[in-house]
Amino acid sequence: MARSAPPSSPRARRVGEQIRRDLAELIRGELRDPRLTLVSLTGVEVSRDLAYARIYVTLLGDPAERSARVAELNRAAPLLRRELGRRMHIRTVPKLEFRYDDVVEYGARLSALIDAAVATDASRRPDDPESADTEDPG
């Protein structure tokens, strides 16, 4: 999986949530790149000292295209950081780093594996499972 949540302070969590909300608006409004309109911000991890923020994103497309979009977001990070500074009332706006979050893909793969295991198990049973529940044991 892409991430594990580090221990953070309540303030860092609040700042991270505010960054997520504001960045979603800024990406749509300021960047005006149609390829980035389907970017979804799935999480923000802010360091305890509020100096760094790692933003996890998901988006549609093949892996090469996704990498290019994440690289575009990282190139736009200074502009986005400056705009965040205008919106947020904190002393230091964290340095932004965008990363692709594969948690959605991981969940879909896990779900497909579970479905396949259930289907395989059902095909190996010779009798209908519903009829086994209604049979009289004695």
C-alpha positions in Angstrom: 0.0 0.0 0.0 1.1 3.6 -0.6 1.0 5.0 2.9 0.9 4.4 6.6 -0.4 7.2 8.8 2.4 8.6 11.0 1.5 9.8 14.4 0.5 13.4 14.1 -0.8 16.1 16.3 -4.4 17.3 16.3 -3.2 20.6 14.9 -1.4 18.9 12.0 -4.5 16.9 11.2 -6.7 20.0 11.2 -4.1 21.8 8.9 -4.0 18.8 6.7 -7.8 18.7 6.3 -7.8 22.4 5.5 -5.1 21.9 2.9 -7.1 19.1 1.3 -10.2 21.3 1.0 -8.4 24.3 -0.3 -6.2 22.4 -2.7 -9.2 20.7 -4.3 -10.6 24.2 -5.1 -7.3 25.5 -6.2 -6.5 22.6 -8.6 -9.9 23.1 -10.2 -9.8 26.9 -10.3 -6.2 28.0 -10.5 -4.6 25.4 -12.7 -7.4 25.2 -15.2 -5.8 22.1 -16.7 -8.6 19.8 -18.0 -6.4 16.7 -17.5 -6.4 17.5 -13.8 -10.1 17.9 -13.3 -10.6 14.3 -12.3 -7.9 14.4 -9.7 -9.2 13.2 -6.3 -7.3 14.2 -3.1 -7.5 11.1 -0.9 -5.4 12.3 2.0 -2.9 14.7 3.4 -0.2 13.9 5.9 1.4 17.0 7.5 4.6 16.8 9.5 4.4 17.6 13.2 6.3 20.9 12.6 3.9 21.8 9.7 6.9 22.2 7.4 5.9 19.5 4.9 2.7 18.1 3.6 2.4 14.9 1.5 -0.8 15.0 -0.6 -2.1 11.6 -1.9 -4.1 11.7 -5.1 -5.9 9.2 -7.3 -6.8 9.8 -10.9 -7.8 7.8 -14.0 -5.5 6.7 -16.7 -2.7 4.3 -17.4 0.3 4.3 -15.1 2.5 6.5 -17.4 -0.3 9.1 -17.7 -0.9 9.0 -13.9 2.8 9.6 -13.3 2.8 12.5 -15.7 -0.2 14.1 -13.9 1.4 13.7 -10.5 4.6 15.3 -11.9 2.5 18.2 -13.2 1.0 18.6 -9.7 4.5 18.6 -8.2 5.6 21.2 -10.8 2.6 23.4 -9.8 3.3 22.9 -6.1 5.0 26.3 -5.5 2.1 28.1 -7.1 -0.4 26.1 -5.1 1.6 26.7 -1.9 1.6 30.4 -2.5 -2.2 30.4 -3.1 -2.7 28.3 0.1 -0.7 30.9 2.0 -3.2 33.6 0.8 -6.1 31.5 2.0 -4.8 30.0 5.2 -3.9 32.0 8.2 -0.8 30.1 9.5 2.7 31.3 9.9 4.4 28.7 7.6 2.6 27.0 4.8 3.9 23.5 4.4 6.0 22.5 1.4 3.8 20.3 -0.8 4.6 16.9 -2.3 2.1 15.1 -4.4 2.0 11.3 -4.6 -0.2 8.8 -6.3 -2.3 6.8 -3.9 -2.8 3.2 -5.0 -5.1 2.4 -2.1 -8.2 2.4 -4.4 -6.5 0.0 -6.8 -5.3 -2.2 -3.9 -8.9 -2.4 -2.6 -10.2 -3.3 -6.0 -7.6 -6.1 -6.4 -8.4 -7.4 -2.9 -12.1 -7.4 -3.6 -11.5 -9.3 -6.9 -9.4 -11.9 -5.1 -12.2 -12.3 -2.5 -14.8 -12.7 -5.2 -12.7 -15.2 -7.1 -12.1 -17.2 -3.9 -15.8 -17.3 -3.1 -16.7 -18.4 -6.6 -14.1 -21.1 -6.5 -15.4 -22.3 -3.1 -18.9 -22.3 -4.4 -18.0 -24.3 -7.5 -16.3 -27.0 -5.4 -19.3 -27.7 -3.2 -21.4 -30.5 -4.7 -24.7 -29.5 -3.0 -26.6 -26.3 -2.8 -25.7 -24.4 0.4 -29.3 -23.2 0.9 -30.7 -26.8 0.8 -28.2 -27.8 3.5 -29.7 -25.2 5.9 -33.3 -26.7 5.5 -32.4 -30.3 5.9 -33.4 -32.1 9.2 -30.3 -33.4 10.9 -32.0 -36.2 12.7 
